[in-house]
Structures are given as structure tokens and as C-alpha cells.
Amino acid sequence: MDELKSQIPKKEAIRMMREFISRTDVFAVQRPGGAGYQPVRRPLTDEDLLAHLDGSITVAVYPGQSHTRTLCIDVDRLDLDVIGKMFRRLEQSDIPFLTERSGLKGYHLHIPFVRPIPNKMAREIGRALTQEHEVNPKQDHVPVGKLGSLLKLFLGIHLGSGQRCLFVDNDYLMPYPDQFLFLSKIEKVDGEALWKRLTGGRRQNRRKAHDGYVHKGEVKPCIKEMLARGVQRGRRNRVAHAIACEMRHIGMVKDEARGVMRTWNLRNKPPLPTTEILTVLDSAFAGQHEYGCGDGSFLRSMPECLGLENCNYYRRCTKGGGKKEDAPGTHPQENNKQTEEEAEE
């Protein structure tokens, strides 16, 4: 435990740790060898946190059912360019944050809030900052009796790698000599004010119709049909790109979209190689391309298209005299869009 030697008393150290924990009526411990986590359905005690610090157990915590004390951005890469890009984005947005070595294959960037804010608000902050990395909490609301997606607590030992998950500086990614002294000096963020600054104070689940958006989470009917049935060789790559762009458009992060794409790919005849699915996802989430309903567009050429006169989605998007070119995702360059994967197929 020498890495955690501190001039801060243990009682104060435990208090600071609890300021990052949104739910204490249940927690989890990592299984030996890092093979997943076992829920512990009782309150998290100070003794549990001390055992976490001395390496006897490794604790993971669950999200609050409706509110969170922190936002965590999971940069699941050790690539310095990738982590540097996220650092710059946060610094340019004037957001204080803490960088933790995750203990295995990346970094956790923690944004602590002055007071708890709704999970949904925190997730909207996360989506405004990144579409490339997973954010925690992962749920807007956790139903009673459910646990939600857990997050390993900092400063413990990752049982998969044997490494302790320490806070590091943002210049050289070197651990702070006194971890709790560093924690005692952190700056917390007014979460609601940050949300208003990044989103303009507008809930992201609803946009004005003339902006070309409808309810967040509503997928175009033609895309739904493609997801439900899969497609055959000759269309797989282009359809994969359209689906991935749609997932980004409705607010999914890449990890969430990856799960959707993998399930869809099982329905294809034959399925695409996993490497191609990941390449398409990277392409879709790296750019801003979207697929719309204009004349000559890709979606209009697909057999899954209902036709503009039969598509309620299209009518809602163009309600109020909007032209068909205003439908979401329509770009003049769409007809020229062709991925390398499609060309190979």
C-alpha cells in the first residue's frame, strides 16, 4: 500500500472517496483474475473501502438510480494521441477533470459535480463531449431492483493486471506522489451549469421538427427493416455504414452501437468479418455523414424504403412546409459516398 501513503488521515480519505460514489446500498467485488464482478447486496462500509485500498478486495460501484455525483469518460485506449485528443477537448471546454489509470487498457476521466445531477443530464454532457468513448453512468434511470452498469472504483488493484489504478497528471501521465492530497485539492463542477453551457439548456431527446430531427431514439423505418432482417452479400457494407451513422445520429456512443451492429450482422447472409464491422463503425463515428431521404439518395434506392408518401417519419420531419431536401441526413454528396469496404465487396 506504499503507493497510497498519504499525509491525509484514513478517515478523511474514505470521506473523499465516498464523494464519488452515487449508490451505497449495493456494490460489487472483482472476481479473482479479473473475471467479472460479483454483486454484494448490502451497504458499502468504510471497512470495505479500506479493504479495497489495501488490496484485499477490488470494489466496483453501481450508478445512482436517478442521480449521479460524477461523470466518467472511459478512454479504452493507451494511445497517447487518443488520450491527448480527449484532454484537449476537456481543457478547451474549460472543464476540470481527474485522470485515472484504469489498470488494464486505458484511462478513466472523472468529472466530479458540486452536487448530484440527473443521470440523463450527465449522459448528455458526456455525449456533447465525445461520441467516441463510453460514458458512465450508462443508464438515464435504473429501475427499482435493478443494478445498472458498474464502474471499478479508483485506487484499487485491477485483479486482471495486478496494477493499482492511480490518478496521474495530465502532462506526463505519471502518478501523483500523494494520491489523497491530490484528491483533497480537486475542483468540482457545477453540473447543471455545465449541461446548460454544452447543450444550450435543451433536452437532447427532442428537437424541433424544422431541424430535421424527431424523438431521440427513433430510427428510420427503412433502417429498422434492415436491422430486423439483415441483408445479403453486395449490400452489407453500405447498409452497415448507414446503420452505424443512424446509431450515431440518435445519440448512441460507439460501444452501444457496436452491440447493435454485432446482432444485426448475425442476420446477414453471410455475416461480415468482425474487423469490417469495426472499421465501418470507426468511419461512421469519425465523421458527420448521415443518410437522408432526398431524391437519388441511398435509402430511397433500397427495397426497404416505404416511399415518401407512406413514411410517417419523413412526414414528421418535413411538417410545416419543409422541403424533402430538409429531411434528416440528406446531403448532396451522399450519392458519391462509398466506403473502401463497399468497393471491395
C-alpha positions as CSV (number, residue, x, y, z in Angstrom):
1,M,0.0,0.0,0.0
2,D,3.1,2.2,-0.2
3,E,1.7,3.8,-3.4
4,L,-1.1,5.2,-1.2
5,K,1.0,6.5,1.6
6,S,-0.5,9.9,2.5
7,Q,-0.4,12.7,4.9
8,I,-4.2,12.7,4.8
9,P,-5.8,10.7,7.6
10,K,-7.6,7.5,6.6
11,K,-11.0,8.7,7.8
12,E,-10.7,11.8,5.6
13,A,-9.5,9.7,2.7
14,I,-12.6,7.4,3.0
15,R,-14.8,10.5,3.1
16,M,-13.3,11.8,-0.1
17,M,-13.8,8.5,-1.9
18,R,-17.5,8.5,-0.9
19,E,-18.0,11.8,-2.7
20,F,-17.5,9.9,-5.9
21,I,-20.0,7.1,-5.1
22,S,-23.6,7.6,-6.1
23,R,-25.1,4.4,-4.7
24,T,-24.1,2.7,-1.4
25,D,-26.8,0.2,-0.7
26,V,-25.2,-2.3,-3.0
27,F,-21.7,-2.8,-4.6
28,A,-19.7,-5.4,-6.4
29,V,-16.3,-7.1,-5.9
30,Q,-14.0,-8.2,-8.8
31,R,-13.6,-11.9,-9.1
32,P,-10.1,-13.5,-8.9
33,G,-8.1,-13.0,-12.1
34,G,-10.3,-10.1,-13.1
35,A,-13.0,-12.5,-14.4
36,G,-16.0,-10.2,-13.9
37,Y,-17.7,-8.9,-10.8
38,Q,-19.9,-10.4,-8.1
39,P,-22.7,-8.2,-6.7
40,V,-22.7,-7.7,-2.9
41,R,-26.3,-6.8,-1.9
42,R,-25.6,-5.0,1.3
43,P,-24.5,-1.4,2.2
44,L,-20.9,-0.4,1.3
45,T,-19.0,0.1,4.6
46,D,-15.8,2.0,5.5
47,E,-14.2,-1.3,6.1
48,D,-15.0,-2.4,2.6
49,L,-13.3,0.8,1.2
50,L,-10.2,0.2,3.4
51,A,-10.0,-3.4,2.2
52,H,-10.2,-2.0,-1.4
53,L,-7.3,0.3,-0.6
54,D,-5.1,-2.4,1.0
55,G,-5.8,-4.8,-2.0
56,S,-7.8,-7.4,-0.1
57,I,-10.8,-6.8,-2.4
58,T,-11.4,-4.7,-5.5
59,V,-14.7,-2.8,-5.3
60,A,-16.9,-1.6,-8.2
61,V,-19.8,0.7,-7.7
62,Y,-23.2,1.0,-9.4
63,P,-24.9,4.2,-10.7
64,G,-27.4,6.1,-8.7
65,Q,-31.0,5.1,-9.7
66,S,-31.7,8.6,-10.9
67,H,-28.8,10.9,-10.0
68,T,-25.0,10.8,-10.1
69,R,-22.2,12.6,-8.3
70,T,-19.8,12.2,-11.2
71,L,-19.4,11.6,-14.9
72,C,-16.7,9.2,-16.1
73,I,-15.4,9.1,-19.7
74,D,-13.8,5.7,-20.4
75,V,-11.0,6.1,-22.8
76,D,-10.3,2.4,-23.6
77,R,-7.0,3.0,-25.3
78,L,-3.4,3.5,-24.2
79,D,-2.7,5.5,-27.4
80,L,-1.2,8.9,-26.4
81,D,-2.8,10.6,-29.4
82,V,-6.3,9.3,-28.4
83,I,-6.0,10.4,-24.7
84,G,-4.4,13.7,-25.7
85,K,-7.3,14.5,-28.0
86,M,-9.7,14.0,-25.1
87,F,-7.6,16.0,-22.8
88,R,-7.6,18.9,-25.3
89,R,-11.4,18.7,-25.7
90,L,-12.0,19.0,-22.0
91,E,-9.4,21.7,-21.5
92,Q,-10.8,23.7,-24.4
93,S,-14.2,23.4,-22.8
94,D,-12.7,24.7,-19.5
95,I,-13.7,21.6,-17.6
96,P,-11.6,20.4,-14.6
97,F,-11.2,16.6,-14.6
98,L,-9.1,13.8,-12.9
99,T,-7.3,11.2,-14.9
100,E,-7.1,7.7,-13.5
101,R,-5.1,4.8,-15.0
102,S,-7.8,2.1,-15.4
103,G,-5.4,-0.7,-14.6
104,L,-5.7,-2.6,-17.9
105,K,-6.1,-0.9,-21.2
106,G,-6.8,2.8,-20.9
107,Y,-7.8,5.7,-18.7
108,H,-10.9,6.9,-16.8
109,L,-11.5,10.7,-16.9
110,H,-13.6,11.7,-13.9
111,I,-15.7,14.9,-13.7
112,P,-16.9,15.4,-10.1
113,F,-20.0,17.5,-9.6
114,V,-20.7,20.0,-6.8
115,R,-24.0,18.3,-6.2
116,P,-25.7,15.3,-7.7
117,I,-27.4,15.8,-11.1
118,P,-29.8,13.6,-13.0
119,N,-28.1,10.7,-14.8
120,K,-29.7,11.8,-18.0
121,M,-28.2,15.3,-17.7
122,A,-24.7,13.8,-17.0
123,R,-25.0,11.5,-20.0
124,E,-26.0,14.4,-22.2
125,I,-22.8,16.2,-21.0
126,G,-20.9,13.1,-22.0
127,R,-22.4,12.9,-25.4
128,A,-21.7,16.6,-26.0
129,L,-18.0,16.0,-25.2
130,T,-17.5,12.7,-27.0
131,Q,-19.1,10.3,-29.4
132,E,-16.0,8.0,-29.5
133,H,-15.8,6.9,-25.9
134,E,-18.2,5.2,-23.4
135,V,-19.6,7.4,-20.6
136,N,-20.8,6.4,-17.1
137,P,-23.5,6.4,-15.9
138,K,-24.8,4.3,-18.8
139,Q,-28.4,4.5,-17.9
140,D,-30.7,7.5,-17.6
141,H,-32.7,5.7,-14.9
142,V,-32.1,2.4,-13.1
143,P,-35.4,0.7,-12.2
144,V,-36.0,-0.4,-8.6
145,G,-34.5,-3.8,-8.0
146,K,-32.0,-3.4,-10.9
147,L,-28.3,-2.6,-10.6
148,G,-27.2,-0.9,-13.8
149,S,-23.7,-0.8,-15.3
150,L,-20.9,-0.8,-12.7
151,L,-17.6,1.1,-12.7
152,K,-14.5,-0.1,-10.9
153,L,-13.6,2.2,-8.0
154,F,-10.3,4.1,-8.3
155,L,-7.2,3.4,-6.3
156,G,-7.8,-0.3,-6.0
157,I,-5.9,-3.1,-7.7
158,H,-7.2,-4.5,-11.0
159,L,-7.2,-8.2,-10.5
160,G,-6.7,-8.9,-14.2
161,S,-3.4,-7.0,-14.5
162,G,-2.3,-6.7,-10.9
163,Q,-1.9,-2.9,-11.4
164,R,-3.1,-0.3,-9.0
165,C,-5.5,2.3,-10.5
166,L,-3.8,5.5,-9.6
167,F,-4.5,9.2,-10.5
168,V,-1.9,10.6,-12.9
169,D,-1.0,14.0,-14.1
170,N,-2.2,15.3,-17.5
171,D,1.2,16.2,-18.8
172,Y,3.3,13.0,-18.4
173,L,0.7,10.5,-17.1
174,M,2.8,10.0,-14.0
175,P,1.1,9.1,-10.7
176,Y,0.8,11.8,-8.1
177,P,3.1,11.1,-5.1
178,D,0.3,11.6,-2.6
179,Q,-3.0,10.4,-4.1
180,F,-5.2,11.7,-1.3
181,L,-3.5,15.0,-1.1
182,F,-4.3,15.4,-4.8
183,L,-7.9,14.4,-4.2
184,S,-8.2,16.9,-1.4
185,K,-7.4,19.8,-3.9
186,I,-9.7,18.8,-6.8
187,E,-12.1,21.3,-8.3
188,K,-15.7,20.2,-8.6
189,V,-18.0,21.3,-11.4
190,D,-21.5,22.8,-11.3
191,G,-23.1,20.0,-13.4
192,E,-26.3,21.8,-14.3
193,A,-24.4,25.0,-15.4
194,L,-22.1,22.8,-17.5
195,W,-25.0,21.0,-19.0
196,K,-26.6,24.3,-20.0
197,R,-23.3,25.6,-21.4
198,L,-22.7,22.5,-23.6
199,T,-26.3,21.8,-24.7
200,G,-27.8,25.3,-24.7
201,G,-30.2,24.1,-21.9
202,R,-32.2,22.0,-24.3
203,R,-33.0,18.4,-23.6
204,Q,-31.4,16.2,-26.3
205,N,-34.3,13.8,-26.6
206,R,-36.4,16.2,-28.5
207,R,-35.5,18.7,-31.3
208,K,-37.7,21.0,-33.4
209,A,-39.1,19.4,-36.5
210,H,-37.6,22.0,-38.8
211,D,-34.2,21.0,-37.5
212,G,-34.7,17.7,-39.2
213,Y,-34.9,15.7,-36.0
214,V,-37.7,13.8,-34.2
215,H,-37.6,12.0,-30.9
216,K,-34.2,10.8,-29.9
217,G,-34.0,7.0,-30.3
218,E,-36.5,6.9,-33.2
219,V,-34.8,5.0,-36.1
220,K,-35.9,5.5,-39.7
221,P,-38.4,2.7,-40.7
222,C,-36.2,1.5,-43.5
223,I,-33.2,1.2,-41.2
224,K,-35.4,-0.8,-38.7
225,E,-36.3,-3.2,-41.5
226,M,-32.6,-3.7,-42.4
227,L,-31.8,-4.3,-38.7
228,A,-34.6,-6.8,-38.3
229,R,-33.9,-8.9,-41.4
230,G,-30.2,-8.4,-42.3
231,V,-29.0,-8.1,-45.9
232,Q,-27.3,-10.3,-48.5
233,R,-23.8,-10.0,-50.0
234,G,-23.4,-7.0,-52.2
235,R,-25.3,-4.6,-49.8
236,R,-23.7,-5.4,-46.4
237,N,-21.0,-2.7,-46.2
238,R,-23.1,0.2,-47.4
239,V,-26.0,-0.8,-45.2
240,A,-23.6,-1.3,-42.3
241,H,-22.4,2.3,-42.7
242,A,-26.0,3.6,-42.9
243,I,-26.9,1.8,-39.7
244,A,-23.8,2.9,-37.9
245,C,-24.4,6.6,-38.9
246,E,-28.1,6.2,-37.8
247,M,-26.9,4.9,-34.4
248,R,-24.6,7.9,-34.0
249,H,-27.4,10.2,-35.2
250,I,-29.8,9.1,-32.4
251,G,-27.2,9.6,-29.7
252,M,-25.6,6.2,-29.2
253,V,-22.0,6.0,-28.2
254,K,-19.8,3.7,-30.3
255,D,-19.8,0.9,-27.7
256,E,-23.6,0.8,-27.7
257,A,-23.7,0.9,-31.5
258,R,-21.2,-2.0,-31.6
259,G,-23.6,-4.3,-29.8
260,V,-26.4,-3.4,-32.2
261,M,-24.2,-3.9,-35.2
262,R,-23.0,-7.3,-34.0
263,T,-26.5,-8.6,-33.5
264,W,-27.5,-7.3,-36.9
265,N,-24.5,-8.9,-38.6
266,L,-25.6,-12.3,-37.4
267,R,-28.7,-11.9,-39.6
268,N,-26.6,-11.1,-42.7
269,K,-26.1,-13.8,-45.4
270,P,-23.2,-14.3,-44.9
271,P,-22.1,-12.1,-41.9
272,L,-19.3,-9.6,-42.4
273,P,-16.0,-10.2,-40.7
274,T,-15.9,-8.6,-37.3
275,T,-12.9,-6.5,-38.4
276,E,-15.1,-4.9,-41.2
277,I,-17.9,-4.1,-38.8
278,L,-15.4,-2.3,-36.5
279,T,-13.9,-0.4,-39.5
280,V,-17.3,0.7,-40.6
281,L,-18.1,1.9,-37.0
282,D,-14.9,3.8,-36.8
283,S,-15.7,5.5,-40.1
284,A,-19.2,6.4,-39.1
285,F,-18.3,7.8,-35.7
286,A,-15.3,9.7,-37.0
287,G,-17.3,11.8,-39.4
288,Q,-20.7,13.6,-39.6
289,H,-22.1,11.8,-42.6
290,E,-25.8,11.0,-42.4
291,Y,-28.2,9.2,-44.7
292,G,-31.4,11.0,-45.7
293,C,-34.4,10.8,-47.9
294,G,-33.6,13.2,-50.8
295,D,-34.1,12.3,-54.5
296,G,-31.5,9.8,-55.6
297,S,-30.3,9.1,-52.0
298,F,-29.1,5.6,-50.9
299,L,-32.0,5.0,-48.6
300,R,-34.5,5.8,-51.3
301,S,-32.9,3.2,-53.6
302,M,-33.3,0.4,-51.0
303,P,-36.1,-2.1,-51.2
304,E,-36.8,-1.5,-47.5
305,C,-37.9,2.1,-48.3
306,L,-41.7,2.6,-47.8
307,G,-41.9,5.5,-50.2
308,L,-42.2,9.1,-49.1
309,E,-46.0,9.1,-49.3
310,N,-46.1,6.1,-46.8
311,C,-43.4,7.1,-44.4
312,N,-44.7,8.8,-41.2
313,Y,-41.1,9.5,-40.2
314,Y,-40.5,11.6,-43.3
315,R,-43.8,13.4,-42.9
316,R,-43.0,14.4,-39.4
317,C,-39.5,15.7,-40.4
318,T,-40.9,17.9,-43.1
319,K,-44.0,19.0,-41.3
320,G,-44.8,22.7,-41.7
321,G,-43.8,23.1,-45.3
322,G,-40.3,21.8,-45.2
323,K,-38.9,20.6,-48.5
324,K,-37.8,17.0,-49.0
325,E,-34.2,18.1,-49.1
326,D,-34.7,19.1,-45.4
327,A,-35.2,15.6,-44.3
328,P,-32.7,14.4,-41.7
329,G,-29.3,13.3,-43.0
330,T,-29.8,14.4,-46.6
331,H,-26.5,15.7,-48.1
332,P,-25.8,16.4,-51.8
333,Q,-22.6,14.3,-51.6
334,E,-24.5,11.2,-50.4
335,N,-24.7,9.7,-53.8
336,N,-20.9,9.8,-54.0
337,K,-20.4,8.2,-50.6
338,Q,-18.6,4.9,-51.0
339,T,-16.5,3.2,-48.3
340,E,-13.4,1.2,-49.2
341,E,-15.2,-1.8,-47.8
342,E,-18.1,-1.4,-50.2
343,A,-15.8,-1.1,-53.1
344,E,-14.1,-4.4,-52.1
345,E,-17.4,-6.1,-51.6
